[in-house]
């Protein structure tokens, strides 16, 4: 069921604390200031902040210069140059810079130790990289063939909204949950 304003716990009259708790349609509530329940699970403010910080820094200091470099190295949108950009992006950039940076940045921002981050990388790196390729190679083909360079970071940012939701869910699966990244069962892609 979808979230409804009727599900808001209005027992808090102080606007500085509103909305402090949200009830899921199934009942129950979250009284933590850092999370809220919307009927589909708990909204984790810290996790959202980590993804926002990582995404913002990555777009500004990673994607923008990288797309300019690719366009300088492989100018235009010929089939050869588009396929070259896609190949370099997904054979080098994503596996060697983006994904390790993602695991490290999010792990540190979430308060994980380097050992916990290493364990997570060992367990989930390959399956996450495969998801990157399944989702982003087709999107990159469209990006490099049809999206002007000045709009490519925006294009990726819009696509990232859906991607980051999926990546966040995979990254933060509880150990007792069935990890789709490892089993492949019920996979969305």
Beta strands, then each sheet from edge to edge (+ up, - down):
strand 1: 35-37
strand 2: 42-44
sheet 1: 1+ 2-
end
